Amino acid sequence: MDFREILNAIFYLNKMGCQWRCLPKDFPSDPPVSYYYHRWLDNGVLETINTAIHRNLRKEMGRNETPSAAIIDSQSVKGTQERVDETGFDGSKRVKGRKRPILVDTMG
């Protein structure tokens, strides 16, 4: 089995947001894709691939491989009744729930 096919299937799942069993027939079946996805996630392989892609993209755009500036933002998300102990109130947006912080470089 070619690992590029597995990786392309993982990229497809990430982009389309479909279920494992709904992979098109030109990709490998879902059990090996799921196996390698979870194995690579646990071993940090997917993080290494993401870092390499990000650095190459920055390099192609004529920037340093590692960002020197970042943007911090947060999103207020409504909570459910089951998670009352982890909720708060965002007064500026008038939302009862929780805040999800995010940090991105200047390229997004």
Phi and psi restraints in degrees (range 20) as a CNS / XPLOR table:
assign (resid 1 and name C) (resid 2 and name N)
       (resid 2 and name CA) (resid 2 and name C) 1.0 -84.6 20.0 2
assign (resid 2 and name N) (resid 2 and name CA)
       (resid 2 and name C) (resid 3 and name N) 1.0 126.3 20.0 2
assign (resid 2 and name C) (resid 3 and name N)
       (resid 3 and name CA) (resid 3 and name C) 1.0 -69.5 20.0 2
assign (resid 3 and name N) (resid 3 and name CA)
       (resid 3 and name C) (resid 4 and name N) 1.0 -21.7 20.0 2
assign (resid 3 and name C) (resid 4 and name N)
       (resid 4 and name CA) (resid 4 and name C) 1.0 -65.3 20.0 2
assign (resid 4 and name N) (resid 4 and name CA)
       (resid 4 and name C) (resid 5 and name N) 1.0 -36.2 20.0 2
assign (resid 4 and name C) (resid 5 and name N)
       (resid 5 and name CA) (resid 5 and name C) 1.0 -64.9 20.0 2
assign (resid 5 and name N) (resid 5 and name CA)
       (resid 5 and name C) (resid 6 and name N) 1.0 -40.7 20.0 2
assign (resid 5 and name C) (resid 6 and name N)
       (resid 6 and name CA) (resid 6 and name C) 1.0 -62.6 20.0 2
assign (resid 6 and name N) (resid 6 and name CA)
       (resid 6 and name C) (resid 7 and name N) 1.0 -46.5 20.0 2
assign (resid 6 and name C) (resid 7 and name N)
       (resid 7 and name CA) (resid 7 and name C) 1.0 -64.7 20.0 2
assign (resid 7 and name N) (resid 7 and name CA)
       (resid 7 and name C) (resid 8 and name N) 1.0 -40.7 20.0 2
assign (resid 7 and name C) (resid 8 and name N)
       (resid 8 and name CA) (resid 8 and name C) 1.0 -64.2 20.0 2
assign (resid 8 and name N) (resid 8 and name CA)
       (resid 8 and name C) (resid 9 and name N) 1.0 -36.6 20.0 2
assign (resid 8 and name C) (resid 9 and name N)
       (resid 9 and name CA) (resid 9 and name C) 1.0 -64.9 20.0 2
assign (resid 9 and name N) (resid 9 and name CA)
       (resid 9 and name C) (resid 10 and name N) 1.0 -39.8 20.0 2
assign (resid 9 and name C) (resid 10 and name N)
       (resid 10 and name CA) (resid 10 and name C) 1.0 -65.0 20.0 2
assign (resid 10 and name N) (resid 10 and name CA)
       (resid 10 and name C) (resid 11 and name N) 1.0 -42.6 20.0 2
assign (resid 10 and name C) (resid 11 and name N)
       (resid 11 and name CA) (resid 11 and name C) 1.0 -61.9 20.0 2
assign (resid 11 and name N) (resid 11 and name CA)
       (resid 11 and name C) (resid 12 and name N) 1.0 -40.5 20.0 2
assign (resid 11 and name C) (resid 12 and name N)
       (resid 12 and name CA) (resid 12 and name C) 1.0 -61.8 20.0 2
assign (resid 12 and name N) (resid 12 and name CA)
       (resid 12 and name C) (resid 13 and name N) 1.0 -46.5 20.0 2
assign (resid 12 and name C) (resid 13 and name N)
       (resid 13 and name CA) (resid 13 and name C) 1.0 -59.9 20.0 2
assign (resid 13 and name N) (resid 13 and name CA)
       (resid 13 and name C) (resid 14 and name N) 1.0 -41.0 20.0 2
assign (resid 13 and name C) (resid 14 and name N)
       (resid 14 and name CA) (resid 14 and name C) 1.0 -66.1 20.0 2
assign (resid 14 and name N) (resid 14 and name CA)
       (resid 14 and name C) (resid 15 and name N) 1.0 -41.6 20.0 2
assign (resid 14 and name C) (resid 15 and name N)
       (resid 15 and name CA) (resid 15 and name C) 1.0 -73.0 20.0 2
assign (resid 15 and name N) (resid 15 and name CA)
       (resid 15 and name C) (resid 16 and name N) 1.0 -44.5 20.0 2
assign (resid 15 and name C) (resid 16 and name N)
       (resid 16 and name CA) (resid 16 and name C) 1.0 -85.7 20.0 2
assign (resid 16 and name N) (resid 16 and name CA)
       (resid 16 and name C) (resid 17 and name N) 1.0 -25.1 20.0 2
assign (resid 16 and name C) (resid 17 and name N)
       (resid 17 and name CA) (resid 17 and name C) 1.0 70.1 20.0 2
assign (resid 17 and name N) (resid 17 and name CA)
       (resid 17 and name C) (resid 18 and name N) 1.0 25.2 20.0 2
assign (resid 17 and name C) (resid 18 and name N)
       (resid 18 and name CA) (resid 18 and name C) 1.0 -88.7 20.0 2
assign (resid 18 and name N) (resid 18 and name CA)
       (resid 18 and name C) (resid 19 and name N) 1.0 173.0 20.0 2
assign (resid 18 and name C) (resid 19 and name N)
       (resid 19 and name CA) (resid 19 and name C) 1.0 -78.7 20.0 2
assign (resid 19 and name N) (resid 19 and name CA)
       (resid 19 and name C) (resid 20 and name N) 1.0 158.0 20.0 2
assign (resid 19 and name C) (resid 20 and name N)
       (resid 20 and name CA) (resid 20 and name C) 1.0 -54.4 20.0 2
assign (resid 20 and name N) (resid 20 and name CA)
       (resid 20 and name C) (resid 21 and name N) 1.0 -45.8 20.0 2
assign (resid 20 and name C) (resid 21 and name N)
       (resid 21 and name CA) (resid 21 and name C) 1.0 -74.2 20.0 2
assign (resid 21 and name N) (resid 21 and name CA)
       (resid 21 and name C) (resid 22 and name N) 1.0 -5.1 20.0 2
assign (resid 21 and name C) (resid 22 and name N)
       (resid 22 and name CA) (resid 22 and name C) 1.0 -98.6 20.0 2
assign (resid 22 and name N) (resid 22 and name CA)
       (resid 22 and name C) (resid 23 and name N) 1.0 15.8 20.0 2
assign (resid 22 and name C) (resid 23 and name N)
       (resid 23 and name CA) (resid 23 and name C) 1.0 -63.4 20.0 2
assign (resid 23 and name N) (resid 23 and name CA)
       (resid 23 and name C) (resid 24 and name N) 1.0 139.4 20.0 2
assign (resid 23 and name C) (resid 24 and name N)
       (resid 24 and name CA) (resid 24 and name C) 1.0 -61.6 20.0 2
assign (resid 24 and name N) (resid 24 and name CA)
       (resid 24 and name C) (resid 25 and name N) 1.0 160.4 20.0 2
assign (resid 24 and name C) (resid 25 and name N)
       (resid 25 and name CA) (resid 25 and name C) 1.0 -67.8 20.0 2
assign (resid 25 and name N) (resid 25 and name CA)
       (resid 25 and name C) (resid 26 and name N) 1.0 -19.7 20.0 2
assign (resid 25 and name C) (resid 26 and name N)
       (resid 26 and name CA) (resid 26 and name C) 1.0 -78.7 20.0 2
assign (resid 26 and name N) (resid 26 and name CA)
       (resid 26 and name C) (resid 27 and name N) 1.0 -4.7 20.0 2
assign (resid 26 and name C) (resid 27 and name N)
       (resid 27 and name CA) (resid 27 and name C) 1.0 -99.3 20.0 2
assign (resid 27 and name N) (resid 27 and name CA)
       (resid 27 and name C) (resid 28 and name N) 1.0 162.2 20.0 2
assign (resid 27 and name C) (resid 28 and name N)
       (resid 28 and name CA) (resid 28 and name C) 1.0 -62.3 20.0 2
assign (resid 28 and name N) (resid 28 and name CA)
       (resid 28 and name C) (resid 29 and name N) 1.0 162.7 20.0 2
assign (resid 28 and name C) (resid 29 and name N)
       (resid 29 and name CA) (resid 29 and name C) 1.0 -65.6 20.0 2
assign (resid 29 and name N) (resid 29 and name CA)
       (resid 29 and name C) (resid 30 and name N) 1.0 164.8 20.0 2
assign (resid 29 and name C) (resid 30 and name N)
       (resid 30 and name CA) (resid 30 and name C) 1.0 -69.6 20.0 2
assign (resid 30 and name N) (resid 30 and name CA)
       (resid 30 and name C) (resid 31 and name N) 1.0 -32.5 20.0 2
assign (resid 30 and name C) (resid 31 and name N)
       (resid 31 and name CA) (resid 31 and name C) 1.0 -59.4 20.0 2
assign (resid 31 and name N) (resid 31 and name CA)
       (resid 31 and name C) (resid 32 and name N) 1.0 -47.2 20.0 2
assign (resid 31 and name C) (resid 32 and name N)
       (resid 32 and name CA) (resid 32 and name C) 1.0 -68.5 20.0 2
assign (resid 32 and name N) (resid 32 and name CA)
       (resid 32 and name C) (resid 33 and name N) 1.0 -34.7 20.0 2
assign (resid 32 and name C) (resid 33 and name N)
       (resid 33 and name CA) (resid 33 and name C) 1.0 -63.7 20.0 2
assign (resid 33 and name N) (resid 33 and name CA)
       (resid 33 and name C) (resid 34 and name N) 1.0 -45.2 20.0 2
assign (resid 33 and name C) (resid 34 and name N)
       (resid 34 and name CA) (resid 34 and name C) 1.0 -63.7 20.0 2
assign (resid 34 and name N) (resid 34 and name CA)
       (resid 34 and name C) (resid 35 and name N) 1.0 -41.7 20.0 2
assign (resid 34 and name C) (resid 35 and name N)
       (resid 35 and name CA) (resid 35 and name C) 1.0 -59.4 20.0 2
assign (resid 35 and name N) (resid 35 and name CA)
       (resid 35 and name C) (resid 36 and name N) 1.0 -52.0 20.0 2
assign (resid 35 and name C) (resid 36 and name N)
       (resid 36 and name CA) (resid 36 and name C) 1.0 -68.4 20.0 2
assign (resid 36 and name N) (resid 36 and name CA)
       (resid 36 and name C) (resid 37 and name N) 1.0 -35.1 20.0 2
assign (resid 36 and name C) (resid 37 and name N)
       (resid 37 and name CA) (resid 37 and name C) 1.0 -58.4 20.0 2
assign (resid 37 and name N) (resid 37 and name CA)
       (resid 37 and name C) (resid 38 and name N) 1.0 -51.2 20.0 2
assign (resid 37 and name C) (resid 38 and name N)
       (resid 38 and name CA) (resid 38 and name C) 1.0 -68.8 20.0 2
assign (resid 38 and name N) (resid 38 and name CA)
       (resid 38 and name C) (resid 39 and name N) 1.0 -35.8 20.0 2
assign (resid 38 and name C) (resid 39 and name N)
       (resid 39 and name CA) (resid 39 and name C) 1.0 -65.6 20.0 2
assign (resid 39 and name N) (resid 39 and name CA)
       (resid 39 and name C) (resid 40 and name N) 1.0 -46.7 20.0 2
assign (resid 39 and name C) (resid 40 and name N)
       (resid 40 and name CA) (resid 40 and name C) 1.0 -68.1 20.0 2
assign (resid 40 and name N) (resid 40 and name CA)
       (resid 40 and name C) (resid 41 and name N) 1.0 -33.1 20.0 2
assign (resid 40 and name C) (resid 41 and name N)
       (resid 41 and name CA) (resid 41 and name C) 1.0 -65.3 20.0 2
assign (resid 41 and name N) (resid 41 and name CA)
       (resid 41 and name C) (resid 42 and name N) 1.0 -44.6 20.0 2
assign (resid 41 and name C) (resid 42 and name N)
       (resid 42 and name CA) (resid 42 and name C) 1.0 -67.2 20.0 2
assign (resid 42 and name N) (resid 42 and name CA)
       (resid 42 and name C) (resid 43 and name N) 1.0 -34.1 20.0 2
assign (resid 42 and name C) (resid 43 and name N)
       (resid 43 and name CA) (resid 43 and name C) 1.0 -88.3 20.0 2
assign (resid 43 and name N) (resid 43 and name CA)
       (resid 43 and name C) (resid 44 and name N) 1.0 -3.3 20.0 2
assign (resid 43 and name C) (resid 44 and name N)
       (resid 44 and name CA) (resid 44 and name C) 1.0 82.2 20.0 2
assign (resid 44 and name N) (resid 44 and name CA)
       (resid 44 and name C) (resid 45 and name N) 1.0 10.4 20.0 2
assign (resid 44 and name C) (resid 45 and name N)
       (resid 45 and name CA) (resid 45 and name C) 1.0 -67.1 20.0 2
assign (resid 45 and name N) (resid 45 and name CA)
       (resid 45 and name C) (resid 46 and name N) 1.0 -42.4 20.0 2
assign (resid 45 and name C) (resid 46 and name N)
       (resid 46 and name CA) (resid 46 and name C) 1.0 -65.0 20.0 2
assign (resid 46 and name N) (resid 46 and name CA)
       (resid 46 and name C) (resid 47 and name N) 1.0 -35.2 20.0 2
assign (resid 46 and name C) (resid 47 and name N)
       (resid 47 and name CA) (resid 47 and name C) 1.0 -66.2 20.0 2
assign (resid 47 and name N) (resid 47 and name CA)
       (resid 47 and name C) (resid 48 and name N) 1.0 -39.8 20.0 2
assign (resid 47 and name C) (resid 48 and name N)
       (resid 48 and name CA) (resid 48 and name C) 1.0 -64.3 20.0 2
assign (resid 48 and name N) (resid 48 and name CA)
       (resid 48 and name C) (resid 49 and name N) 1.0 -42.6 20.0 2
assign (resid 48 and name C) (resid 49 and name N)
       (resid 49 and name CA) (resid 49 and name C) 1.0 -63.4 20.0 2
assign (resid 49 and name N) (resid 49 and name CA)
       (resid 49 and name C) (resid 50 and name N) 1.0 -44.3 20.0 2
assign (resid 49 and name C) (resid 50 and name N)
       (resid 50 and name CA) (resid 50 and name C) 1.0 -62.1 20.0 2
assign (resid 50 and name N) (resid 50 and name CA)
       (resid 50 and name C) (resid 51 and name N) 1.0 -41.2 20.0 2
assign (resid 50 and name C) (resid 51 and name N)
       (resid 51 and name CA) (resid 51 and name C) 1.0 -64.0 20.0 2
assign (resid 51 and name N) (resid 51 and name CA)
       (resid 51 and name C) (resid 52 and name N) 1.0 -42.9 20.0 2
assign (resid 51 and name C) (resid 52 and name N)
       (resid 52 and name CA) (resid 52 and name C) 1.0 -64.5 20.0 2
assign (resid 52 and name N) (resid 52 and name CA)
       (resid 52 and name C) (resid 53 and name N) 1.0 -43.2 20.0 2
assign (resid 52 and name C) (resid 53 and name N)
       (resid 53 and name CA) (resid 53 and name C) 1.0 -62.9 20.0 2
assign (resid 53 and name N) (resid 53 and name CA)
       (resid 53 and name C) (resid 54 and name N) 1.0 -43.0 20.0 2
assign (resid 53 and name C) (resid 54 and name N)
       (resid 54 and name CA) (resid 54 and name C) 1.0 -62.9 20.0 2
assign (resid 54 and name N) (resid 54 and name CA)
       (resid 54 and name C) (resid 55 and name N) 1.0 -43.4 20.0 2
assign (resid 54 and name C) (resid 55 and name N)
       (resid 55 and name CA) (resid 55 and name C) 1.0 -65.8 20.0 2
assign (resid 55 and name N) (resid 55 and name CA)
       (resid 55 and name C) (resid 56 and name N) 1.0 -41.7 20.0 2
assign (resid 55 and name C) (resid 56 and name N)
       (resid 56 and name CA) (resid 56 and name C) 1.0 -64.1 20.0 2
assign (resid 56 and name N) (resid 56 and name CA)
       (resid 56 and name C) (resid 57 and name N) 1.0 -39.7 20.0 2
assign (resid 56 and name C) (resid 57 and name N)
       (resid 57 and name CA) (resid 57 and name C) 1.0 -63.3 20.0 2
assign (resid 57 and name N) (resid 57 and name CA)
       (resid 57 and name C) (resid 58 and name N) 1.0 -44.2 20.0 2
assign (resid 57 and name C) (resid 58 and name N)
       (resid 58 and name CA) (resid 58 and name C) 1.0 -63.5 20.0 2
assign (resid 58 and name N) (resid 58 and name CA)
       (resid 58 and name C) (resid 59 and name N) 1.0 -39.7 20.0 2
assign (resid 58 and name C) (resid 59 and name N)
       (resid 59 and name CA) (resid 59 and name C) 1.0 -64.5 20.0 2
assign (resid 59 and name N) (resid 59 and name CA)
       (resid 59 and name C) (resid 60 and name N) 1.0 -42.5 20.0 2
assign (resid 59 and name C) (resid 60 and name N)
       (resid 60 and name CA) (resid 60 and name C) 1.0 -63.0 20.0 2
assign (resid 60 and name N) (resid 60 and name CA)
       (resid 60 and name C) (resid 61 and name N) 1.0 -29.5 20.0 2
assign (resid 60 and name C) (resid 61 and name N)
       (resid 61 and name CA) (resid 61 and name C) 1.0 -87.0 20.0 2
assign (resid 61 and name N) (resid 61 and name CA)
       (resid 61 and name C) (resid 62 and name N) 1.0 5.9 20.0 2
assign (resid 61 and name C) (resid 62 and name N)
       (resid 62 and name CA) (resid 62 and name C) 1.0 78.9 20.0 2
assign (resid 62 and name N) (resid 62 and name CA)
       (resid 62 and name C) (resid 63 and name N) 1.0 24.7 20.0 2
assign (resid 62 and name C) (resid 63 and name N)
       (resid 63 and name CA) (resid 63 and name C) 1.0 -112.7 20.0 2
assign (resid 63 and name N) (resid 63 and name CA)
       (resid 63 and name C) (resid 64 and name N) 1.0 167.7 20.0 2
assign (resid 63 and name C) (resid 64 and name N)
       (resid 64 and name CA) (resid 64 and name C) 1.0 -64.2 20.0 2
assign (resid 64 and name N) (resid 64 and name CA)
       (resid 64 and name C) (resid 65 and name N) 1.0 150.7 20.0 2
assign (resid 64 and name C) (resid 65 and name N)
       (resid 65 and name CA) (resid 65 and name C) 1.0 -64.8 20.0 2
assign (resid 65 and name N) (resid 65 and name CA)
       (resid 65 and name C) (resid 66 and name N) 1.0 -32.7 20.0 2
assign (resid 65 and name C) (resid 66 and name N)
       (resid 66 and name CA) (resid 66 and name C) 1.0 -109.0 20.0 2
assign (resid 66 and name N) (resid 66 and name CA)
       (resid 66 and name C) (resid 67 and name N) 1.0 133.0 20.0 2
assign (resid 66 and name C) (resid 67 and name N)
       (resid 67 and name CA) (resid 67 and name C) 1.0 -69.2 20.0 2
assign (resid 67 and name N) (resid 67 and name CA)
       (resid 67 and name C) (resid 68 and name N) 1.0 148.0 20.0 2
assign (resid 67 and name C) (resid 68 and name N)
       (resid 68 and name CA) (resid 68 and name C) 1.0 -108.9 20.0 2
assign (resid 68 and name N) (resid 68 and name CA)
       (resid 68 and name C) (resid 69 and name N) 1.0 -5.9 20.0 2
assign (resid 68 and name C) (resid 69 and name N)
       (resid 69 and name CA) (resid 69 and name C) 1.0 -140.2 20.0 2
assign (resid 69 and name N) (resid 69 and name CA)
       (resid 69 and name C) (resid 70 and name N) 1.0 154.0 20.0 2
assign (resid 69 and name C) (resid 70 and name N)
       (resid 70 and name CA) (resid 70 and name C) 1.0 -144.5 20.0 2
assign (resid 70 and name N) (resid 70 and name CA)
       (resid 70 and name C) (resid 71 and name N) 1.0 163.6 20.0 2
assign (resid 70 and name C) (resid 71 and name N)
       (resid 71 and name CA) (resid 71 and name C) 1.0 -117.8 20.0 2
assign (resid 71 and name N) (resid 71 and name CA)
       (resid 71 and name C) (resid 72 and name N) 1.0 130.5 20.0 2
assign (resid 71 and name C) (resid 72 and name N)
       (resid 72 and name CA) (resid 72 and name C) 1.0 -107.9 20.0 2
assign (resid 72 and name N) (resid 72 and name CA)
       (resid 72 and name C) (resid 73 and name N) 1.0 133.8 20.0 2
assign (resid 72 and name C) (resid 73 and name N)
       (resid 73 and name CA) (resid 73 and name C) 1.0 -146.5 20.0 2
assign (resid 73 and name N) (resid 73 and name CA)
       (resid 73 and name C) (resid 74 and name N) 1.0 169.5 20.0 2
assign (resid 73 and name C) (resid 74 and name N)
       (resid 74 and name CA) (resid 74 and name C) 1.0 -144.3 20.0 2
assign (resid 74 and name N) (resid 74 and name CA)
       (resid 74 and name C) (resid 75 and name N) 1.0 157.2 20.0 2
assign (resid 74 and name C) (resid 75 and name N)
       (resid 75 and name CA) (resid 75 and name C) 1.0 -126.7 20.0 2
assign (resid 75 and name N) (resid 75 and name CA)
       (resid 75 and name C) (resid 76 and name N) 1.0 133.5 20.0 2
assign (resid 75 and name C) (resid 76 and name N)
       (resid 76 and name CA) (resid 76 and name C) 1.0 -91.1 20.0 2
assign (resid 76 and name N) (resid 76 and name CA)
       (resid 76 and name C) (resid 77 and name N) 1.0 128.7 20.0 2
assign (resid 76 and name C) (resid 77 and name N)
       (resid 77 and name CA) (resid 77 and name C) 1.0 -124.1 20.0 2
assign (resid 77 and name N) (resid 77 and name CA)
       (resid 77 and name C) (resid 78 and name N) 1.0 131.5 20.0 2
assign (resid 77 and name C) (resid 78 and name N)
       (resid 78 and name CA) (resid 78 and name C) 1.0 -64.7 20.0 2
assign (resid 78 and name N) (resid 78 and name CA)
       (resid 78 and name C) (resid 79 and name N) 1.0 139.9 20.0 2
assign (resid 78 and name C) (resid 79 and name N)
       (resid 79 and name CA) (resid 79 and name C) 1.0 -97.0 20.0 2
assign (resid 79 and name N) (resid 79 and name CA)
       (resid 79 and name C) (resid 80 and name N) 1.0 172.5 20.0 2
assign (resid 79 and name C) (resid 80 and name N)
       (resid 80 and name CA) (resid 80 and name C) 1.0 -102.9 20.0 2
assign (resid 80 and name N) (resid 80 and name CA)
       (resid 80 and name C) (resid 81 and name N) 1.0 166.8 20.0 2
assign (resid 80 and name C) (resid 81 and name N)
       (resid 81 and name CA) (resid 81 and name C) 1.0 -63.3 20.0 2
assign (resid 81 and name N) (resid 81 and name CA)
       (resid 81 and name C) (resid 82 and name N) 1.0 -31.3 20.0 2
assign (resid 81 and name C) (resid 82 and name N)
       (resid 82 and name CA) (resid 82 and name C) 1.0 -68.0 20.0 2
assign (resid 82 and name N) (resid 82 and name CA)
       (resid 82 and name C) (resid 83 and name N) 1.0 -24.5 20.0 2
assign (resid 82 and name C) (resid 83 and name N)
       (resid 83 and name CA) (resid 83 and name C) 1.0 -107.4 20.0 2
assign (resid 83 and name N) (resid 83 and name CA)
       (resid 83 and name C) (resid 84 and name N) 1.0 41.3 20.0 2
assign (resid 83 and name C) (resid 84 and name N)
       (resid 84 and name CA) (resid 84 and name C) 1.0 -63.2 20.0 2
assign (resid 84 and name N) (resid 84 and name CA)
       (resid 84 and name C) (resid 85 and name N) 1.0 -34.1 20.0 2
assign (resid 84 and name C) (resid 85 and name N)
       (resid 85 and name CA) (resid 85 and name C) 1.0 -68.4 20.0 2
assign (resid 85 and name N) (resid 85 and name CA)
       (resid 85 and name C) (resid 86 and name N) 1.0 -18.0 20.0 2
assign (resid 85 and name C) (resid 86 and name N)
       (resid 86 and name CA) (resid 86 and name C) 1.0 -110.5 20.0 2
assign (resid 86 and name N) (resid 86 and name CA)
       (resid 86 and name C) (resid 87 and name N) 1.0 20.4 20.0 2
assign (resid 86 and name C) (resid 87 and name N)
       (resid 87 and name CA) (resid 87 and name C) 1.0 -107.3 20.0 2
assign (resid 87 and name N) (resid 87 and name CA)
       (resid 87 and name C) (resid 88 and name N) 1.0 161.0 20.0 2
assign (resid 87 and name C) (resid 88 and name N)
       (resid 88 and name CA) (resid 88 and name C) 1.0 -143.7 20.0 2
assign (resid 88 and name N) (resid 88 and name CA)
       (resid 88 and name C) (resid 89 and name N) 1.0 -164.8 20.0 2
assign (resid 88 and name C) (resid 89 and name N)
       (resid 89 and name CA) (resid 89 and name C) 1.0 -133.2 20.0 2
assign (resid 89 and name N) (resid 89 and name CA)
       (resid 89 and name C) (resid 90 and name N) 1.0 124.7 20.0 2
assign (resid 89 and name C) (resid 90 and name N)
       (resid 90 and name CA) (resid 90 and name C) 1.0 -93.6 20.0 2
assign (resid 90 and name N) (resid 90 and name CA)
       (resid 90 and name C) (resid 91 and name N) 1.0 103.0 20.0 2
assign (resid 90 and name C) (resid 91 and name N)
       (resid 91 and name CA) (resid 91 and name C) 1.0 -66.0 20.0 2
assign (resid 91 and name N) (resid 91 and name CA)
       (resid 91 and name C) (resid 92 and name N) 1.0 -32.9 20.0 2
assign (resid 91 and name C) (resid 92 and name N)
       (resid 92 and name CA) (resid 92 and name C) 1.0 -72.2 20.0 2
assign (resid 92 and name N) (resid 92 and name CA)
       (resid 92 and name C) (resid 93 and name N) 1.0 -30.6 20.0 2
assign (resid 92 and name C) (resid 93 and name N)
       (resid 93 and name CA) (resid 93 and name C) 1.0 -104.8 20.0 2
assign (resid 93 and name N) (resid 93 and name CA)
       (resid 93 and name C) (resid 94 and name N) 1.0 -4.7 20.0 2
assign (resid 93 and name C) (resid 94 and name N)
       (resid 94 and name CA) (resid 94 and name C) 1.0 54.1 20.0 2
assign (resid 94 and name N) (resid 94 and name CA)
       (resid 94 and name C) (resid 95 and name N) 1.0 49.8 20.0 2
assign (resid 94 and name C) (resid 95 and name N)
       (resid 95 and name CA) (resid 95 and name C) 1.0 -123.1 20.0 2
assign (resid 95 and name N) (resid 95 and name CA)
       (resid 95 and name C) (resid 96 and name N) 1.0 129.3 20.0 2
assign (resid 95 and name C) (resid 96 and name N)
       (resid 96 and name CA) (resid 96 and name C) 1.0 -95.5 20.0 2
assign (resid 96 and name N) (resid 96 and name CA)
       (resid 96 and name C) (resid 97 and name N) 1.0 120.9 20.0 2
assign (resid 96 and name C) (resid 97 and name N)
       (resid 97 and name CA) (resid 97 and name C) 1.0 168.6 20.0 2
assign (resid 97 and name N) (resid 97 and name CA)
       (resid 97 and name C) (resid 98 and name N) 1.0 -132.2 20.0 2
assign (resid 97 and name C) (resid 98 and name N)
       (resid 98 and name CA) (resid 98 and name C) 1.0 -137.6 20.0 2
assign (resid 98 and name N) (resid 98 and name CA)
       (resid 98 and name C) (resid 99 and name N) 1.0 159.9 20.0 2
assign (resid 98 and name C) (resid 99 and name N)
       (resid 99 and name CA) (resid 99 and name C) 1.0 -103.0 20.0 2
assign (resid 99 and name N) (resid 99 and name CA)
       (resid 99 and name C) (resid 100 and name N) 1.0 137.8 20.0 2
assign (resid 99 and name C) (resid 100 and name N)
       (resid 100 and name CA) (resid 100 and name C) 1.0 -111.5 20.0 2
assign (resid 100 and name N) (resid 100 and name CA)
       (resid 100 and name C) (resid 101 and name N) 1.0 110.4 20.0 2
assign (resid 100 and name C) (resid 101 and name N)
       (resid 101 and name CA) (resid 101 and name C) 1.0 -81.3 20.0 2
assign (resid 101 and name N) (resid 101 and name CA)
       (resid 101 and name C) (resid 102 and name N) 1.0 153.0 20.0 2
assign (resid 101 and name C) (resid 102 and name N)
       (resid 102 and name CA) (resid 102 and name C) 1.0 -143.6 20.0 2
assign (resid 102 and name N) (resid 102 and name CA)
       (resid 102 and name C) (resid 103 and name N) 1.0 145.4 20.0 2
assign (resid 102 and name C) (resid 103 and name N)
       (resid 103 and name CA) (resid 103 and name C) 1.0 -128.9 20.0 2
assign (resid 103 and name N) (resid 103 and name CA)
       (resid 103 and name C) (resid 104 and name N) 1.0 120.7 20.0 2
assign (resid 103 and name C) (resid 104 and name N)
       (resid 104 and name CA) (resid 104 and name C) 1.0 -130.0 20.0 2
assign (resid 104 and name N) (resid 104 and name CA)
       (resid 104 and name C) (resid 105 and name N) 1.0 155.1 20.0 2
assign (resid 104 and name C) (resid 105 and name N)
       (resid 105 and name CA) (resid 105 and name C) 1.0 -76.6 20.0 2
assign (resid 105 and name N) (resid 105 and name CA)
       (resid 105 and name C) (resid 106 and name N) 1.0 176.1 20.0 2
assign (resid 105 and name C) (resid 106 and name N)
       (resid 106 and name CA) (resid 106 and name C) 1.0 -68.5 20.0 2
assign (resid 106 and name N) (resid 106 and name CA)
       (resid 106 and name C) (resid 107 and name N) 1.0 -12.6 20.0 2
assign (resid 106 and name C) (resid 107 and name N)
       (resid 107 and name CA) (resid 107 and name C) 1.0 -89.5 20.0 2
assign (resid 107 and name N) (resid 107 and name CA)
       (resid 107 and name C) (resid 108 and name N) 1.0 -5.6 20.0 2
